Amino acid sequence: MKLSIIIPCFNEEKTIELIFQKVSKFTSIEKEIIIIDDCSFDSTAKIIEKIAQDNKHVKTITHDQNLGKGAALRSGIKIAIGDIILIQDADLEYDPADYDKLLEPFFKTNAEVVYGSRFRGGGYVRLHFFWHSLANKLLTLVSNLVTNLNMTDMETGYKLFKSSVIKSIDLKENSFGIEPEITVKLSRKNYIFYEVPISYSGRSYSDGKKITLKDAFIAIYCIIKYRFFD
């Protein structure tokens, strides 16, 4: 069993080295690490280059223009060779110490898709923006209405899939709209979803948080688009 860890990255010079170190500590199963630089204009690219030079098992991809998280994930998924694919944001909001919990359903159940939930409890959660939390729950509600899943956290950054499952769908979104697109398309194929409680340390905009209110409207559009018109 091999795990492919995909890290999409844009202007994360403060955290990319730290998150790489945390990911590297996971040794429960064989892993590969794929880092995608989405045309960062800070020193992120240089840090990633140094990581790759010092760690020959790390794969890197560089985009010539900033395309968005969705495009970065598509690039990573395309070259991933693991049996399970895990998405890891490049900031420090999500803790790789949760990997063993997230992988457990694949080993003990018939899970094909596993989402890490910030709202199920069971781990530490930094108190954060109320309106962001409300928006996440509303988007999850809308998603559940069209997918008929009782999910608690559709927008979670921790999404894991059997490789054959995520590669069975044609992903199109370049932006954060990739989150609902993945959820809707996989639910339409009746894959088996599980959720696992995770810890969460949300960051502020001054720390580099990128998602905005506009992305919430894009998410709603994508939920409707990929359920009824795709």
C-alpha positions as CSV (number, residue, x, y, z in Angstrom):
1,M,0.0,0.0,0.0
2,K,1.4,3.4,-1.0
3,L,0.1,6.9,-0.2
4,S,0.5,9.8,-2.6
5,I,0.4,13.1,-0.7
6,I,-0.3,16.1,-3.0
7,I,0.6,19.5,-1.7
8,P,-0.7,22.4,-3.9
9,C,1.2,25.6,-3.1
10,F,1.0,29.3,-3.8
11,N,3.0,31.9,-2.0
12,E,3.6,29.8,1.1
13,E,7.2,30.7,1.9
14,K,6.4,30.9,5.6
15,T,5.0,27.4,5.9
16,I,6.0,25.1,3.0
17,E,9.2,23.9,4.7
18,L,7.4,23.3,8.0
19,I,4.5,21.4,6.5
20,F,7.0,19.3,4.5
21,Q,8.8,18.4,7.7
22,K,5.5,17.4,9.3
23,V,4.5,15.3,6.3
24,S,7.9,13.6,6.3
25,K,7.4,12.3,9.8
26,F,4.6,10.0,8.6
27,T,6.0,6.6,8.2
28,S,3.1,4.2,8.8
29,I,3.0,3.2,5.1
30,E,5.1,3.9,2.1
31,K,4.5,7.4,0.7
32,E,5.4,9.8,-2.1
33,I,5.2,13.5,-1.8
34,I,4.2,15.7,-4.7
35,I,4.5,19.5,-4.4
36,I,2.9,21.7,-7.0
37,D,4.1,25.4,-7.1
38,D,1.2,27.3,-8.7
39,C,3.5,30.1,-10.0
40,S,4.3,31.7,-6.6
41,F,6.0,35.1,-6.7
42,D,7.6,35.0,-3.3
43,S,10.5,32.6,-2.3
44,T,8.2,29.5,-2.3
45,A,9.7,28.1,-5.6
46,K,13.2,28.3,-4.3
47,I,12.3,26.6,-1.0
48,I,10.6,23.8,-3.0
49,E,13.6,23.4,-5.2
50,K,15.8,23.0,-2.2
51,I,13.4,20.4,-0.7
52,A,13.5,18.4,-3.9
53,Q,17.3,18.6,-4.1
54,D,17.7,17.3,-0.5
55,N,14.9,14.6,-0.9
56,K,15.1,12.7,-4.1
57,H,11.8,10.9,-3.5
58,V,9.9,14.2,-3.7
59,K,8.2,15.0,-7.0
60,T,7.7,18.7,-7.9
61,I,5.6,20.4,-10.6
62,T,5.8,24.1,-11.5
63,H,3.1,26.1,-13.2
64,D,4.1,28.9,-15.5
65,Q,1.1,30.9,-14.5
66,N,-1.1,31.0,-11.4
67,L,-4.1,28.7,-12.3
68,G,-5.6,27.9,-8.9
69,K,-5.9,25.1,-6.4
70,G,-8.0,23.0,-8.7
71,A,-5.4,23.1,-11.5
72,A,-2.7,22.3,-9.0
73,L,-4.6,19.2,-7.8
74,R,-5.2,18.0,-11.3
75,S,-1.5,18.2,-12.1
76,G,-0.7,16.3,-8.9
77,I,-3.3,13.6,-9.4
78,K,-2.1,13.0,-12.9
79,I,1.4,11.9,-11.9
80,A,0.4,10.2,-8.5
81,I,1.2,6.5,-8.4
82,G,0.0,5.7,-4.9
83,D,-2.9,3.4,-4.0
84,I,-4.5,6.2,-2.0
85,I,-4.3,9.9,-2.7
86,L,-4.3,12.5,0.1
87,I,-4.7,16.3,-0.4
88,Q,-2.5,18.3,2.0
89,D,-2.7,22.1,2.1
90,A,0.6,23.9,2.2
91,D,-0.3,26.1,5.2
92,L,-0.4,24.8,8.8
93,E,-4.2,24.6,9.2
94,Y,-4.3,20.8,8.8
95,D,-2.1,18.6,10.9
96,P,-0.4,15.5,9.3
97,A,-0.5,13.9,12.7
98,D,-4.1,13.0,11.7
99,Y,-3.0,10.8,8.8
100,D,-3.3,7.5,10.6
101,K,-6.9,8.3,11.7
102,L,-7.8,9.4,8.1
103,L,-6.4,6.2,6.6
104,E,-8.1,3.9,9.1
105,P,-11.4,3.5,7.2
106,F,-9.5,2.3,4.1
107,F,-8.0,-0.6,6.1
108,K,-11.0,-1.4,8.3
109,T,-14.0,-0.7,6.1
110,N,-15.1,-0.6,2.5
111,A,-14.3,3.2,2.3
112,E,-13.4,4.6,-1.1
113,V,-13.5,8.3,-0.1
114,V,-12.6,9.7,3.3
115,Y,-13.1,13.4,4.3
116,G,-11.6,14.9,7.4
117,S,-14.2,16.8,9.3
118,R,-13.5,19.9,11.4
119,F,-17.1,19.7,12.8
120,R,-17.4,16.2,14.1
121,G,-15.3,16.8,17.2
122,G,-12.5,14.6,18.5
123,G,-9.6,17.0,17.9
124,Y,-8.5,20.5,18.8
125,V,-10.1,23.2,16.7
126,R,-8.9,26.8,16.9
127,L,-11.8,29.3,17.4
128,H,-12.0,31.2,14.2
129,F,-14.1,33.4,12.0
130,F,-17.8,32.9,12.7
131,W,-18.9,33.8,9.1
132,H,-16.4,31.4,7.6
133,S,-17.8,28.6,9.8
134,L,-21.3,29.5,8.9
135,A,-20.5,29.7,5.2
136,N,-18.8,26.2,5.4
137,K,-21.9,24.7,7.0
138,L,-24.3,26.3,4.5
139,L,-22.2,25.1,1.6
140,T,-22.2,21.6,3.2
141,L,-26.0,21.7,3.6
142,V,-26.5,22.7,-0.1
143,S,-24.1,19.9,-1.1
144,N,-25.9,17.4,1.0
145,L,-29.3,18.4,-0.5
146,V,-28.0,17.5,-4.0
147,T,-25.8,14.5,-3.1
148,N,-28.1,13.0,-0.4
149,L,-25.0,12.5,1.9
150,N,-25.1,13.4,5.6
151,M,-21.7,15.1,5.4
152,T,-20.6,17.6,8.0
153,D,-17.6,19.3,6.2
154,M,-17.7,19.4,2.4
155,E,-15.1,22.2,2.2
156,T,-12.5,20.4,4.3
157,G,-8.9,20.5,3.1
158,Y,-8.4,16.8,4.0
159,K,-9.8,14.7,1.3
160,L,-8.5,11.1,0.6
161,F,-9.4,8.8,-2.2
162,K,-8.5,5.4,-3.6
163,S,-6.4,6.4,-6.6
164,S,-8.7,4.6,-9.1
165,V,-11.7,6.5,-7.6
166,I,-10.4,10.1,-8.0
167,K,-8.9,9.2,-11.4
168,S,-12.3,8.0,-12.6
169,I,-13.7,11.5,-12.8
170,D,-12.8,14.3,-15.2
171,L,-12.0,17.3,-13.0
172,K,-12.3,20.8,-14.6
173,E,-12.3,23.5,-12.0
174,N,-9.2,25.6,-11.6
175,S,-10.2,27.4,-8.4
176,F,-11.5,26.4,-5.0
177,G,-14.6,25.2,-6.9
178,I,-12.7,21.9,-7.1
179,E,-14.0,21.0,-3.6
180,P,-17.7,20.8,-4.5
181,E,-16.9,19.4,-8.0
182,I,-15.1,16.5,-6.5
183,T,-17.8,15.8,-3.9
184,V,-20.7,16.0,-6.4
185,K,-19.0,13.9,-9.1
186,L,-17.9,11.2,-6.7
187,S,-21.3,11.0,-5.1
188,R,-23.0,10.7,-8.5
189,K,-20.9,7.5,-9.0
190,N,-22.1,6.2,-5.7
191,Y,-18.7,5.7,-4.2
192,I,-18.6,5.0,-0.4
193,F,-17.8,8.0,1.7
194,Y,-16.5,8.2,5.3
195,E,-15.8,11.1,7.6
196,V,-13.1,11.2,10.3
197,P,-12.8,13.9,13.0
198,I,-9.7,16.0,12.6
199,S,-7.9,18.9,14.4
200,Y,-7.9,22.3,12.8
201,S,-5.8,25.5,13.3
202,G,-7.4,28.1,11.0
203,R,-5.3,31.0,10.0
204,S,-6.2,34.7,9.4
205,Y,-5.9,36.7,6.2
206,S,-2.8,38.4,7.7
207,D,-1.3,34.9,8.0
208,G,-2.0,34.2,4.3
209,K,-5.5,32.8,4.1
210,K,-6.8,33.0,0.5
211,I,-10.4,31.8,0.3
212,T,-12.9,34.7,0.2
213,L,-16.7,35.2,0.1
214,K,-16.5,35.1,-3.7
215,D,-15.4,31.5,-3.5
216,A,-18.6,30.6,-1.5
217,F,-20.7,31.8,-4.5
218,I,-18.4,29.9,-6.9
219,A,-18.9,26.8,-4.7
220,I,-22.7,27.0,-4.9
221,Y,-22.5,27.5,-8.6
222,C,-20.3,24.4,-8.9
223,I,-22.7,22.3,-6.8
224,I,-25.6,23.1,-9.0
225,K,-23.6,22.9,-12.2
226,Y,-22.0,19.5,-11.6
227,R,-25.2,17.9,-10.2
228,F,-27.7,19.1,-12.8
229,F,-25.9,20.4,-15.9
230,D,-22.7,18.4,-16.4
